[in-house]
């Protein structure tokens, strides 16, 4: 039987007690050794871990930037930093945390976990996954290359014109930011398309639309958000770059441009982005919290509907970032009302988590503590969000530290705490070793206390009238004590983050072996060894309920799921394509082999942008040619993938 | 039972038309690219509404743009015919449809460059010029990408890579081409028709 036969009869096989030499799955799926294998692998688990590690590196860099700023603000009239240095620090801190930590870390969780919780052997596009990782890394290095040369972004992460235009900002600072963000947009769009197709088309047979874990829903909903919103910011940055370099007049009043157009395009993107960086984190909590409460999530259906509704409404509230710009009252009222309404689906999830804890039998593990802390900070961040959604109070609060406190409650509370809890839950799956629970307690309490000590008083700082983004402040305004408290809290928070890293480092050698299911989890990733073998699932599991591993305890399924018997699919790298709603088997798909092309394509795209940065069209042209060539190598139809016609009956 | 979820005795193997991941991936990319053009047109209308009456420097002319629109639509028709011939296993008609579609796309780009030359304003005159040249420029870049895809699947057709089942790349290139044409209709309506309807 030729491997590219058009049809194949299906036989169910059992998981084998011993690996067999014949058609050994490990040999089919494992990557080549050495540097070449490291660069050319397309394994989703590898890139999931790289995404998370890279995102944490950016978190550390952004964190150090924050600590330097906090030292400057610890007391009045400090002059450690010049205004220009301070501008670059708060801009780089914001864009690093929001673009290069918050979303990529969740992409890392999704890249690692999505195939495992869906019962697939890889993402739909393994090479695209490699490309989006390399492109993410290079776009971050691109922007940081500017910072290292003294040309960091200096206009805040939302980069308002006219200050970002050339006549006010003549250095290349903004060009690094603009072109780097366009590169980053390509990366996040590629990852999003990958997740959407995997979610729709690569689930285990039987995992119908009502049996999909909430983490997959969160990832997919956020990915749709990325597909629709990222073009707005890529376009805005492109227009900014042409305004700066080619005298177009999109944002420049003198040429009949509109400075406010920047704010519209930016917030049409950036408000959905807020949900993009929290929905997968909420999915982490919705899937992991029930494990530690020893019961299924309360209200699965409304939580899923709430997730989708939040994202959809998230596209209709961007103007609440612009309440102070003099827009018409009708628009103020409409967007203020929409901003109130959007709290409803988020509140649904909060009540579902509380009910899950309330009616469950909580196991007070470190992960549970992080998730419980997450719920508390989510409520605080939500309430301060309601206060800024009201247009009259927003007039008072806008551009003060109150907004800074709010965004940190949302981003640290709903992202960082969920990510840390997620690491305590799933890092054992990634490395095969449990994290230490004793260091874990210290880790949680230092993070939680440090965070609240830093940011709860900051609400008061804002109400007392301290504007954000000032590099220092005079004595006697009543801001000194509260700023010192915030600085102390920030350093305690930093110690907490270090404890997590120490815990991870220690666990690599001394951690207790995790086994396949250390927490007694319900979903498919807990049915395979930790760390998973290169092929993830020896046989493709068949799913008959929402909790395939809890069916005996719950007695909820009509049938029973099967993780020990299924299709082995060992005729080369193979996975199953299933239908979008019912997850019925639809085709046997050939997964692509390792390739260096995605890495080269990412390098070429970066070279293209670097040429544009220095206006050297030769460099750009070489980058472009390299990009086209690597895409041809990447996409050329291959017989072993069943992309080329065969003589019938072969 | 576990077997219940696997009802079919046989499954197709490999890359099959709309079952292939690639086709779904292209739909996702089209959603994103469609949003890009929506934001470009949003910017146009934002300017038009803010500045009103005298924002448009010259009422648009149809001498080149009208026939060019017809050429692009015709190219979609040929690509559709080529794809349908592929589904029926007519290799020659399939290659012919793709290559005619490709050439019509290239002719569109050439005529569009004349249209650019004839404009009395540049991208740096006012925001109207910036909006016109950047929007149509983005569209031309998309036509060029689509033409490159058509060239690739035409070349692969000549190599005999495709038959009735194995033709997913043709479907993927074709749906992208139709999308690019649809975007042109939106751009044409916005830049050429709405000024006569009193917008801007």
Interface residues (C-beta under 8 A of the other chain):
Chain A: X4 X5 X6 X7 X8 X9 X10 X12 X124 X125 X128 X189 X192 X193 X194 X196 X197 X200 X201 X202 X205 X206 X224 X227 X228 X229 X230 X231 X232 X234 X235 X238 X239 X242 X243 X246 X247 X248 X249 X250 X255 X256 X257 X258 X261 X264 X265 X268 X542 X543 X544 X559 X560 X561 X562 X565 X566 X567 X576 X577 X583 X584 X585 X586 X587 X588 X589 X590 X628 X632 X635 X637 X641 X642 X643 X644 X645 X646
Chain B: X1 X2 X3 X4 X5 X6 X7 X8 X9 X10 X11 X12 X13 X14 X15 X16 X19 X20 X21 X24 X25 X28 X29 X31 X32 X33 X35 X36 X38 X39 X40 X42 X43 X46 X47 X50 X51 X55 X123 X124 X125 X126 X127 X128 X129 X130 X131 X133 X134 X148 X152 X156 X160 X161 X162 X163 X165 X166 X168 X169
